[in-house]
């Protein structure tokens, strides 16, 4: 059972960090192309990004969180003295995942709301641009913090 959970844990980690990295690079690159701002292509791209975060990235993070909890239970280390790397993965990693899911979900809602407003009222793109810059920063922060946890955990084997 543990091996299956470990496989799902690593798969969820790859999906979560990988999709966030790709979306971060895509949105950061797009924001530098000022001639695309407010175009139909950009509107579709942002809408697709929001859907990817909702249906792929956040579920990937949730898989990492849940399989991590079950793996620790399977190891029988609940409430016992744990090595630093395991405590760090459990506490810091869990916090990063929860914050990432919640903050990206909130930004998703804000972006969707403004995109609908833009489409309906032909509102200026500046509101979405500001939220997008926060969104990109959250994605980058989530990736960096997740990689810090992966680094600390991987050093246990060194």
PyMOL commands that place a pseudoatom at each C-alpha (Angstrom):
pseudoatom trace, name=CA, resn=UNK, resi=1, chain=A, elem=C, hetatm=0, pos=[0.000, 0.000, 0.000]
pseudoatom trace, name=CA, resn=UNK, resi=2, chain=A, elem=C, hetatm=0, pos=[2.815, 2.395, 0.906]
pseudoatom trace, name=CA, resn=UNK, resi=3, chain=A, elem=C, hetatm=0, pos=[4.456, 2.018, -2.523]
pseudoatom trace, name=CA, resn=UNK, resi=4, chain=A, elem=C, hetatm=0, pos=[1.194, 2.865, -4.278]
pseudoatom trace, name=CA, resn=UNK, resi=5, chain=A, elem=C, hetatm=0, pos=[0.744, 5.945, -2.062]
pseudoatom trace, name=CA, resn=UNK, resi=6, chain=A, elem=C, hetatm=0, pos=[4.343, 6.975, -2.733]
pseudoatom trace, name=CA, resn=UNK, resi=7, chain=A, elem=C, hetatm=0, pos=[3.748, 6.690, -6.494]
pseudoatom trace, name=CA, resn=UNK, resi=8, chain=A, elem=C, hetatm=0, pos=[0.607, 8.840, -6.251]
pseudoatom trace, name=CA, resn=UNK, resi=9, chain=A, elem=C, hetatm=0, pos=[2.469, 11.304, -4.019]
pseudoatom trace, name=CA, resn=UNK, resi=10, chain=A, elem=C, hetatm=0, pos=[5.294, 11.781, -6.538]
pseudoatom trace, name=CA, resn=UNK, resi=11, chain=A, elem=C, hetatm=0, pos=[2.830, 11.922, -9.459]
pseudoatom trace, name=CA, resn=UNK, resi=12, chain=A, elem=C, hetatm=0, pos=[0.783, 14.600, -7.691]
pseudoatom trace, name=CA, resn=UNK, resi=13, chain=A, elem=C, hetatm=0, pos=[3.977, 16.541, -6.956]
pseudoatom trace, name=CA, resn=UNK, resi=14, chain=A, elem=C, hetatm=0, pos=[5.034, 16.417, -10.604]
pseudoatom trace, name=CA, resn=UNK, resi=15, chain=A, elem=C, hetatm=0, pos=[1.585, 17.536, -11.793]
pseudoatom trace, name=CA, resn=UNK, resi=16, chain=A, elem=C, hetatm=0, pos=[1.361, 20.324, -9.206]
pseudoatom trace, name=CA, resn=UNK, resi=17, chain=A, elem=C, hetatm=0, pos=[4.849, 21.794, -9.587]
pseudoatom trace, name=CA, resn=UNK, resi=18, chain=A, elem=C, hetatm=0, pos=[5.046, 21.103, -13.329]
pseudoatom trace, name=CA, resn=UNK, resi=19, chain=A, elem=C, hetatm=0, pos=[1.743, 22.724, -14.220]
pseudoatom trace, name=CA, resn=UNK, resi=20, chain=A, elem=C, hetatm=0, pos=[2.420, 25.723, -11.982]
pseudoatom trace, name=CA, resn=UNK, resi=21, chain=A, elem=C, hetatm=0, pos=[5.828, 26.202, -13.579]
pseudoatom trace, name=CA, resn=UNK, resi=22, chain=A, elem=C, hetatm=0, pos=[4.457, 26.040, -17.120]
pseudoatom trace, name=CA, resn=UNK, resi=23, chain=A, elem=C, hetatm=0, pos=[1.563, 28.375, -16.331]
pseudoatom trace, name=CA, resn=UNK, resi=24, chain=A, elem=C, hetatm=0, pos=[3.879, 30.800, -14.530]
pseudoatom trace, name=CA, resn=UNK, resi=25, chain=A, elem=C, hetatm=0, pos=[6.257, 30.982, -17.500]
pseudoatom trace, name=CA, resn=UNK, resi=26, chain=A, elem=C, hetatm=0, pos=[3.367, 31.282, -19.967]
pseudoatom trace, name=CA, resn=UNK, resi=27, chain=A, elem=C, hetatm=0, pos=[1.607, 34.091, -18.088]
pseudoatom trace, name=CA, resn=UNK, resi=28, chain=A, elem=C, hetatm=0, pos=[4.839, 35.944, -17.289]
pseudoatom trace, name=CA, resn=UNK, resi=29, chain=A, elem=C, hetatm=0, pos=[5.869, 35.821, -20.957]
pseudoatom trace, name=CA, resn=UNK, resi=30, chain=A, elem=C, hetatm=0, pos=[2.423, 36.882, -22.098]
pseudoatom trace, name=CA, resn=UNK, resi=31, chain=A, elem=C, hetatm=0, pos=[2.358, 39.873, -19.762]
pseudoatom trace, name=CA, resn=UNK, resi=32, chain=A, elem=C, hetatm=0, pos=[5.529, 41.227, -21.409]
pseudoatom trace, name=CA, resn=UNK, resi=33, chain=A, elem=C, hetatm=0, pos=[3.918, 41.183, -24.862]
pseudoatom trace, name=CA, resn=UNK, resi=34, chain=A, elem=C, hetatm=0, pos=[2.029, 44.449, -24.536]
pseudoatom trace, name=CA, resn=UNK, resi=35, chain=A, elem=C, hetatm=0, pos=[0.522, 44.228, -28.010]
pseudoatom trace, name=CA, resn=UNK, resi=36, chain=A, elem=C, hetatm=0, pos=[-1.523, 41.199, -26.908]
pseudoatom trace, name=CA, resn=UNK, resi=37, chain=A, elem=C, hetatm=0, pos=[-3.024, 42.816, -23.826]
pseudoatom trace, name=CA, resn=UNK, resi=38, chain=A, elem=C, hetatm=0, pos=[-6.786, 42.565, -23.993]
pseudoatom trace, name=CA, resn=UNK, resi=39, chain=A, elem=C, hetatm=0, pos=[-6.824, 40.513, -27.194]
pseudoatom trace, name=CA, resn=UNK, resi=40, chain=A, elem=C, hetatm=0, pos=[-9.135, 37.579, -27.807]
pseudoatom trace, name=CA, resn=UNK, resi=41, chain=A, elem=C, hetatm=0, pos=[-6.143, 35.229, -27.765]
pseudoatom trace, name=CA, resn=UNK, resi=42, chain=A, elem=C, hetatm=0, pos=[-5.050, 36.460, -24.364]
pseudoatom trace, name=CA, resn=UNK, resi=43, chain=A, elem=C, hetatm=0, pos=[-8.601, 36.267, -23.030]
pseudoatom trace, name=CA, resn=UNK, resi=44, chain=A, elem=C, hetatm=0, pos=[-8.808, 32.605, -24.116]
pseudoatom trace, name=CA, resn=UNK, resi=45, chain=A, elem=C, hetatm=0, pos=[-5.360, 31.847, -22.694]
pseudoatom trace, name=CA, resn=UNK, resi=46, chain=A, elem=C, hetatm=0, pos=[-6.176, 33.333, -19.296]
pseudoatom trace, name=CA, resn=UNK, resi=47, chain=A, elem=C, hetatm=0, pos=[-9.492, 31.497, -19.222]
pseudoatom trace, name=CA, resn=UNK, resi=48, chain=A, elem=C, hetatm=0, pos=[-7.696, 28.222, -20.044]
pseudoatom trace, name=CA, resn=UNK, resi=49, chain=A, elem=C, hetatm=0, pos=[-5.116, 28.894, -17.326]
pseudoatom trace, name=CA, resn=UNK, resi=50, chain=A, elem=C, hetatm=0, pos=[-7.848, 29.359, -14.735]
pseudoatom trace, name=CA, resn=UNK, resi=51, chain=A, elem=C, hetatm=0, pos=[-9.426, 26.058, -15.803]
pseudoatom trace, name=CA, resn=UNK, resi=52, chain=A, elem=C, hetatm=0, pos=[-6.082, 24.217, -15.687]
pseudoatom trace, name=CA, resn=UNK, resi=53, chain=A, elem=C, hetatm=0, pos=[-5.437, 25.462, -12.151]
pseudoatom trace, name=CA, resn=UNK, resi=54, chain=A, elem=C, hetatm=0, pos=[-8.937, 24.431, -11.098]
pseudoatom trace, name=CA, resn=UNK, resi=55, chain=A, elem=C, hetatm=0, pos=[-8.973, 20.979, -12.728]
pseudoatom trace, name=CA, resn=UNK, resi=56, chain=A, elem=C, hetatm=0, pos=[-5.297, 19.915, -12.737]
pseudoatom trace, name=CA, resn=UNK, resi=57, chain=A, elem=C, hetatm=0, pos=[-2.990, 21.984, -10.530]
pseudoatom trace, name=CA, resn=UNK, resi=58, chain=A, elem=C, hetatm=0, pos=[-5.059, 22.221, -7.344]
pseudoatom trace, name=CA, resn=UNK, resi=59, chain=A, elem=C, hetatm=0, pos=[-6.179, 18.561, -7.504]
pseudoatom trace, name=CA, resn=UNK, resi=60, chain=A, elem=C, hetatm=0, pos=[-2.504, 17.588, -7.970]
pseudoatom trace, name=CA, resn=UNK, resi=61, chain=A, elem=C, hetatm=0, pos=[-1.631, 19.523, -4.822]
pseudoatom trace, name=CA, resn=UNK, resi=62, chain=A, elem=C, hetatm=0, pos=[-4.519, 17.911, -2.965]
pseudoatom trace, name=CA, resn=UNK, resi=63, chain=A, elem=C, hetatm=0, pos=[-3.258, 14.447, -3.989]
pseudoatom trace, name=CA, resn=UNK, resi=64, chain=A, elem=C, hetatm=0, pos=[0.181, 15.357, -2.575]
pseudoatom trace, name=CA, resn=UNK, resi=65, chain=A, elem=C, hetatm=0, pos=[-1.384, 16.466, 0.704]
pseudoatom trace, name=CA, resn=UNK, resi=66, chain=A, elem=C, hetatm=0, pos=[-3.677, 13.465, 1.144]
pseudoatom trace, name=CA, resn=UNK, resi=67, chain=A, elem=C, hetatm=0, pos=[-1.153, 10.817, 0.107]
pseudoatom trace, name=CA, resn=UNK, resi=68, chain=A, elem=C, hetatm=0, pos=[1.415, 12.444, 2.394]
pseudoatom trace, name=CA, resn=UNK, resi=69, chain=A, elem=C, hetatm=0, pos=[-0.971, 12.154, 5.336]
pseudoatom trace, name=CA, resn=UNK, resi=70, chain=A, elem=C, hetatm=0, pos=[-1.776, 8.524, 4.535]
pseudoatom trace, name=CA, resn=UNK, resi=71, chain=A, elem=C, hetatm=0, pos=[1.904, 7.648, 4.036]
pseudoatom trace, name=CA, resn=UNK, resi=72, chain=A, elem=C, hetatm=0, pos=[2.780, 9.049, 7.466]
pseudoatom trace, name=CA, resn=UNK, resi=73, chain=A, elem=C, hetatm=0, pos=[-0.107, 7.068, 8.966]
pseudoatom trace, name=CA, resn=UNK, resi=74, chain=A, elem=C, hetatm=0, pos=[1.083, 3.949, 7.117]
pseudoatom trace, name=CA, resn=UNK, resi=75, chain=A, elem=C, hetatm=0, pos=[4.587, 4.459, 8.536]
pseudoatom trace, name=CA, resn=UNK, resi=76, chain=A, elem=C, hetatm=0, pos=[3.064, 4.572, 12.032]
pseudoatom trace, name=CA, resn=UNK, resi=77, chain=A, elem=C, hetatm=0, pos=[4.711, 7.891, 12.868]
pseudoatom trace, name=CA, resn=UNK, resi=78, chain=A, elem=C, hetatm=0, pos=[1.659, 9.855, 13.987]
pseudoatom trace, name=CA, resn=UNK, resi=79, chain=A, elem=C, hetatm=0, pos=[2.484, 11.897, 17.083]
pseudoatom trace, name=CA, resn=UNK, resi=80, chain=A, elem=C, hetatm=0, pos=[5.892, 10.277, 17.596]
pseudoatom trace, name=CA, resn=UNK, resi=81, chain=A, elem=C, hetatm=0, pos=[9.307, 11.853, 17.483]
pseudoatom trace, name=CA, resn=UNK, resi=82, chain=A, elem=C, hetatm=0, pos=[10.030, 12.259, 13.807]
pseudoatom trace, name=CA, resn=UNK, resi=83, chain=A, elem=C, hetatm=0, pos=[13.221, 13.149, 12.001]
pseudoatom trace, name=CA, resn=UNK, resi=84, chain=A, elem=C, hetatm=0, pos=[13.528, 16.798, 10.994]
pseudoatom trace, name=CA, resn=UNK, resi=85, chain=A, elem=C, hetatm=0, pos=[13.005, 16.131, 7.275]
pseudoatom trace, name=CA, resn=UNK, resi=86, chain=A, elem=C, hetatm=0, pos=[9.722, 14.327, 7.948]
pseudoatom trace, name=CA, resn=UNK, resi=87, chain=A, elem=C, hetatm=0, pos=[8.423, 17.033, 10.296]
pseudoatom trace, name=CA, resn=UNK, resi=88, chain=A, elem=C, hetatm=0, pos=[9.464, 19.692, 7.769]
pseudoatom trace, name=CA, resn=UNK, resi=89, chain=A, elem=C, hetatm=0, pos=[7.714, 17.863, 4.932]
pseudoatom trace, name=CA, resn=UNK, resi=90, chain=A, elem=C, hetatm=0, pos=[4.609, 17.291, 7.008]
pseudoatom trace, name=CA, resn=UNK, resi=91, chain=A, elem=C, hetatm=0, pos=[4.238, 20.726, 8.576]
pseudoatom trace, name=CA, resn=UNK, resi=92, chain=A, elem=C, hetatm=0, pos=[5.840, 23.139, 6.122]
pseudoatom trace, name=CA, resn=UNK, resi=93, chain=A, elem=C, hetatm=0, pos=[4.892, 21.154, 3.030]
pseudoatom trace, name=CA, resn=UNK, resi=94, chain=A, elem=C, hetatm=0, pos=[1.298, 20.786, 4.216]
pseudoatom trace, name=CA, resn=UNK, resi=95, chain=A, elem=C, hetatm=0, pos=[1.033, 24.508, 4.938]
pseudoatom trace, name=CA, resn=UNK, resi=96, chain=A, elem=C, hetatm=0, pos=[2.456, 25.423, 1.529]
pseudoatom trace, name=CA, resn=UNK, resi=97, chain=A, elem=C, hetatm=0, pos=[0.011, 23.116, -0.236]
pseudoatom trace, name=CA, resn=UNK, resi=98, chain=A, elem=C, hetatm=0, pos=[-3.007, 24.437, 1.654]
pseudoatom trace, name=CA, resn=UNK, resi=99, chain=A, elem=C, hetatm=0, pos=[-1.993, 28.068, 1.099]
pseudoatom trace, name=CA, resn=UNK, resi=100, chain=A, elem=C, hetatm=0, pos=[-1.319, 27.395, -2.576]
pseudoatom trace, name=CA, resn=UNK, resi=101, chain=A, elem=C, hetatm=0, pos=[-4.715, 25.764, -3.117]
pseudoatom trace, name=CA, resn=UNK, resi=102, chain=A, elem=C, hetatm=0, pos=[-6.645, 28.450, -1.223]
pseudoatom trace, name=CA, resn=UNK, resi=103, chain=A, elem=C, hetatm=0, pos=[-4.834, 31.485, -2.640]
pseudoatom trace, name=CA, resn=UNK, resi=104, chain=A, elem=C, hetatm=0, pos=[-4.915, 30.236, -6.235]
pseudoatom trace, name=CA, resn=UNK, resi=105, chain=A, elem=C, hetatm=0, pos=[-8.616, 29.360, -5.901]
pseudoatom trace, name=CA, resn=UNK, resi=106, chain=A, elem=C, hetatm=0, pos=[-9.360, 32.885, -4.632]
pseudoatom trace, name=CA, resn=UNK, resi=107, chain=A, elem=C, hetatm=0, pos=[-7.377, 34.433, -7.496]
pseudoatom trace, name=CA, resn=UNK, resi=108, chain=A, elem=C, hetatm=0, pos=[-9.141, 32.139, -9.968]
pseudoatom trace, name=CA, resn=UNK, resi=109, chain=A, elem=C, hetatm=0, pos=[-12.510, 33.476, -8.838]
pseudoatom trace, name=CA, resn=UNK, resi=110, chain=A, elem=C, hetatm=0, pos=[-11.342, 37.085, -9.050]
pseudoatom trace, name=CA, resn=UNK, resi=111, chain=A, elem=C, hetatm=0, pos=[-9.911, 36.598, -12.530]
pseudoatom trace, name=CA, resn=UNK, resi=112, chain=A, elem=C, hetatm=0, pos=[-13.053, 34.831, -13.794]
pseudoatom trace, name=CA, resn=UNK, resi=113, chain=A, elem=C, hetatm=0, pos=[-15.210, 37.604, -12.369]
pseudoatom trace, name=CA, resn=UNK, resi=114, chain=A, elem=C, hetatm=0, pos=[-13.189, 40.308, -14.134]
pseudoatom trace, name=CA, resn=UNK, resi=115, chain=A, elem=C, hetatm=0, pos=[-13.013, 38.341, -17.382]
pseudoatom trace, name=CA, resn=UNK, resi=116, chain=A, elem=C, hetatm=0, pos=[-16.809, 38.023, -17.406]
pseudoatom trace, name=CA, resn=UNK, resi=117, chain=A, elem=C, hetatm=0, pos=[-17.060, 41.754, -16.641]
pseudoatom trace, name=CA, resn=UNK, resi=118, chain=A, elem=C, hetatm=0, pos=[-14.668, 42.561, -19.487]
pseudoatom trace, name=CA, resn=UNK, resi=119, chain=A, elem=C, hetatm=0, pos=[-16.578, 40.437, -21.945]
pseudoatom trace, name=CA, resn=UNK, resi=120, chain=A, elem=C, hetatm=0, pos=[-19.964, 41.859, -20.927]
pseudoatom trace, name=CA, resn=UNK, resi=121, chain=A, elem=C, hetatm=0, pos=[-19.104, 45.533, -20.381]
pseudoatom trace, name=CA, resn=UNK, resi=122, chain=A, elem=C, hetatm=0, pos=[-15.944, 45.838, -22.478]
pseudoatom trace, name=CA, resn=UNK, resi=123, chain=A, elem=C, hetatm=0, pos=[-14.193, 46.969, -19.292]
pseudoatom trace, name=CA, resn=UNK, resi=124, chain=A, elem=C, hetatm=0, pos=[-10.492, 47.870, -19.425]
pseudoatom trace, name=CA, resn=UNK, resi=125, chain=A, elem=C, hetatm=0, pos=[-8.007, 45.061, -19.111]
pseudoatom trace, name=CA, resn=UNK, resi=126, chain=A, elem=C, hetatm=0, pos=[-6.022, 46.824, -16.363]
pseudoatom trace, name=CA, resn=UNK, resi=127, chain=A, elem=C, hetatm=0, pos=[-7.967, 45.207, -13.497]
pseudoatom trace, name=CA, resn=UNK, resi=128, chain=A, elem=C, hetatm=0, pos=[-7.217, 41.760, -14.878]
pseudoatom trace, name=CA, resn=UNK, resi=129, chain=A, elem=C, hetatm=0, pos=[-3.579, 42.699, -15.489]
pseudoatom trace, name=CA, resn=UNK, resi=130, chain=A, elem=C, hetatm=0, pos=[-3.107, 43.654, -11.826]
pseudoatom trace, name=CA, resn=UNK, resi=131, chain=A, elem=C, hetatm=0, pos=[-4.704, 40.429, -10.599]
pseudoatom trace, name=CA, resn=UNK, resi=132, chain=A, elem=C, hetatm=0, pos=[-2.687, 38.441, -13.131]
pseudoatom trace, name=CA, resn=UNK, resi=133, chain=A, elem=C, hetatm=0, pos=[0.566, 39.844, -11.750]
pseudoatom trace, name=CA, resn=UNK, resi=134, chain=A, elem=C, hetatm=0, pos=[-0.489, 38.705, -8.262]
pseudoatom trace, name=CA, resn=UNK, resi=135, chain=A, elem=C, hetatm=0, pos=[-1.490, 35.327, -9.702]
pseudoatom trace, name=CA, resn=UNK, resi=136, chain=A, elem=C, hetatm=0, pos=[1.898, 34.898, -11.391]
pseudoatom trace, name=CA, resn=UNK, resi=137, chain=A, elem=C, hetatm=0, pos=[3.666, 35.856, -8.153]
pseudoatom trace, name=CA, resn=UNK, resi=138, chain=A, elem=C, hetatm=0, pos=[1.627, 33.290, -6.201]
pseudoatom trace, name=CA, resn=UNK, resi=139, chain=A, elem=C, hetatm=0, pos=[2.458, 30.604, -8.749]
pseudoatom trace, name=CA, resn=UNK, resi=140, chain=A, elem=C, hetatm=0, pos=[6.159, 31.415, -8.592]
pseudoatom trace, name=CA, resn=UNK, resi=141, chain=A, elem=C, hetatm=0, pos=[6.089, 31.512, -4.799]
pseudoatom trace, name=CA, resn=UNK, resi=142, chain=A, elem=C, hetatm=0, pos=[4.312, 28.155, -4.607]
pseudoatom trace, name=CA, resn=UNK, resi=143, chain=A, elem=C, hetatm=0, pos=[6.862, 26.544, -6.930]
pseudoatom trace, name=CA, resn=UNK, resi=144, chain=A, elem=C, hetatm=0, pos=[9.859, 27.946, -5.046]
pseudoatom trace, name=CA, resn=UNK, resi=145, chain=A, elem=C, hetatm=0, pos=[8.485, 26.968, -1.631]
pseudoatom trace, name=CA, resn=UNK, resi=146, chain=A, elem=C, hetatm=0, pos=[7.530, 23.479, -2.838]
pseudoatom trace, name=CA, resn=UNK, resi=147, chain=A, elem=C, hetatm=0, pos=[11.027, 23.017, -4.248]
pseudoatom trace, name=CA, resn=UNK, resi=148, chain=A, elem=C, hetatm=0, pos=[12.527, 24.080, -0.908]
pseudoatom trace, name=CA, resn=UNK, resi=149, chain=A, elem=C, hetatm=0, pos=[10.541, 21.295, 0.772]
pseudoatom trace, name=CA, resn=UNK, resi=150, chain=A, elem=C, hetatm=0, pos=[11.626, 18.797, -1.909]
pseudoatom trace, name=CA, resn=UNK, resi=151, chain=A, elem=C, hetatm=0, pos=[15.251, 19.884, -1.407]
pseudoatom trace, name=CA, resn=UNK, resi=152, chain=A, elem=C, hetatm=0, pos=[15.152, 19.487, 2.383]
pseudoatom trace, name=CA, resn=UNK, resi=153, chain=A, elem=C, hetatm=0, pos=[13.479, 16.076, 2.104]
pseudoatom trace, name=CA, resn=UNK, resi=154, chain=A, elem=C, hetatm=0, pos=[15.864, 14.871, -0.596]
pseudoatom trace, name=CA, resn=UNK, resi=155, chain=A, elem=C, hetatm=0, pos=[18.897, 15.796, 1.525]
pseudoatom trace, name=CA, resn=UNK, resi=156, chain=A, elem=C, hetatm=0, pos=[17.852, 13.154, 4.034]
pseudoatom trace, name=CA, resn=UNK, resi=157, chain=A, elem=C, hetatm=0, pos=[19.269, 10.604, 1.607]
pseudoatom trace, name=CA, resn=UNK, resi=158, chain=A, elem=C, hetatm=0, pos=[22.615, 12.399, 1.184]
for i in range(1, 158): cmd.bond("trace and resi %d" % i, "trace and resi %d" % (i + 1))
show_as sticks, trace
zoom trace
